[in-house]
Amino acid sequence: MAMSFLAMDNPQHHKIRRLVSSVFTPRQIRRIEGDIASRAQRIVAAAVDKGRSGEAVDFVADIARHLPTEMFGDMFGFPEDMRADVVHAADETQAWADPVLLAGRDPAEVQIEAALRIHDMTQELIDERRAAPREDLLSALVSAEVDGEKLSDFEIGATMVLFSVAANDTTRHTSSLAAKALNDFPQQRAFLWEDFDGRINPAIEEFLRWGSVVQNFRRTCVSPYELGGQQILPGDKVVMIYASGNRDESVFADPTVFDLGRGANPHMAFGGGGIHYCLGSQLAKVMLRSLFRELYTQAPDFSTGVPELVRTNFIRGVLSMPFDPGAPA
């Protein structure tokens, strides 16, 4: 209900991934890069104006969540009046242990009801797209055929649950954790600000490694394999700890140091390669680059407060974090 092709092996995985991958090619991302930049400029400007007028600003609510939500809504065709509910439902699918998101409710009920809400909203839009297709990914999923087969409505709904989480949560939390790191390590912020254009791309890789937003994932072994002297048999559950991989001393020099000048940075934030490598990796990098360009331009002396973190062991997320834009540059 919530995993779609993320939980499939080939050939089923390839069938569905092929339908959605065309939206995430480098060429397609370049086409919308200007739109992303203008949105980032507007979002940061509104938060900066709010803060400099004396109002309290929350980095997550006022900055980090807006850009991925808007891009998700536009690319997949979710109307404005549905977007907040989609994002909230996506948060609740991850809420199995967080007391703030659960608000006293049963975790299983919250997760299932949240996934069902996204399925229901998607079904409403599927019916609309069949009657009147648009230029969006949902229309493409409704009409596309692979090897003479179309996706079922349930498969489309599961794909939308997956993307509502992937598109909104990961970039929002990475940008929040990166802003906190720039606040906590002023020498690194000064290093980036000295040559923003020349240093932002490797800096983004360090943002991703440092944040390690997706903490772990589990797979099921399908054939015998030996790893590190441990025999893994078919049916065994294998848990990958991405946060550990991103702090591996045999791969990263000084892995516990936030270093925007780090050279080779083979982090695991988008997975370790292979057929499940994150489709939206380039889009996420463009959004991060645009967002931090605007912070560099409009609020170079910003500061953050102590973040309130999501309390689960799956997502290293930020629920809220005070933000002060500082004085004008």
ABEGO torsion letter per residue (X at the ends): XAAEAAABBOAAAAAAAAAAAAAABAAAAAAAAAAAAAAAAAAAAAAAAAAAAGBBBBAAAAAAAAAAAAAAAAAAGBBAAAAAAAAAAAAAAAAAABAAAAGGBBAAAAAAAAAAAAAAAAAAAAAAAAABBBBBAAAAAAABBBGGBBBBAAAAAAAAAAAAAAAAAAAAAAAAAAAAAAAABAAAAAAAAABAAAAAAAAAAAAAAAAGABABBBBBBABBBBBGGBBBBBGBBBBBBAAAAAABAAABBGAABBBAABBBBBBAAAEAEEAABBAAAAAAAAAAAAAAAAAAAABAABBBBBBBBBBBAABBBBABBBBBAEBBX
